[in-house]
């Protein structure tokens, strides 16, 4: 296939292998657990994949926000990028559970339905102590916290401080992680989860629709709320949770250095601080190699960003969200590993064409309309 020379093709070339790595990790534990245990104790392939995703999000999300320059357009774009496929996947998961092919988390039946719906639809369930309908959704909670913080920094004109934020988060992760090894928000805290979830929805709506000081106040409140949720609600503990956030801001620092907003030595310092504080965040021999190799893989992609990439590799990145979100469901109906691997990419290509792509086009039209831009569509950068 002909190579793709797009300036952002390198990001898709990272997303595709990262999504496949997570799918391979879960399929390995499902179909060949004995073999995969030997792999996992050397490198946690799933952790490698999600940390590549976190670095990519950190690099491109603030760039997308600043390119639009409009909070309402940003939130519309995010909603139409994530929610249509998420809702479709949630519906499919419930159908599989009804058919007896998928065992849902037992905690889902013990929590009030409105709290379960609010947690999963806002993608904050991991930080609200609410069980997820699909296990891999945990990473989306940290993505949402990052969006909230990025919007808060943008609204106050401090978006260029991403390297400083990354370093502060990384250095804070160690003492806070030792103080808060388990989530404070959790268990059966239904009222707390509902109030926090509603608060996030409120600050997003107000920051998207209001103007002036009210918009800024809502954006700042959202950023503080996102940070508080990670510190107090991370099921993986405050140390790992803050390292995840710091990793995304380290990706942003690389973007800032590339644009000349900050010095390269500042960006390198941010990445180094995150890795130094992150390698000990989990007592697992596969953890440290995974995050170090994720940083190396991202660095290699960045170094080759001006090169052309094979079309098939870039296309894997385009369908990476489908690959990530749907593979746990396919695992439940696949009889063996070869059939799972053969069916995964065609299924995700189909869901991208039928669900993701139309929703993204509609979201771009609505975002441009809200900002008063022409309706002609530029080539998407797929943030």
Secondary structure, DSSP 4 states (H G I P E B T S, - for coil): --EE--TTHHHHHHHHHHHHHHHHHHHHHHH-HHHHHHHHTT--HHHHHHHHHHHHHHHHHHHHHHHH--HHHHHHHHHHHHHHHHHHHHHHHHHHHHTTS----GGGGTS-HHHHHHHHHTT-HHHHT---SSGGGHHHHHHHHHHHHHHHHHHTT-GGGHHHHHHHHHHHHHHHHHH-SS-SS-TT-HHHHHHHHHHHHHHHHHHHH--HHHHHHHHHHHHHHHHHHHHHH-TT-HHHHHHHHHHHHHHHHHHHHHHTSS-HHHHHHHHHHHHHHHTTSSS-HHHHHHHHHHHHHHHHHHHTTTS-EEHHHHHHHHTHHHHHHHHHHHHHH-SSHHHHHHHHHHHHHHHIIIIIHHHHHHHHHHHHHHTT--SPPPPP---
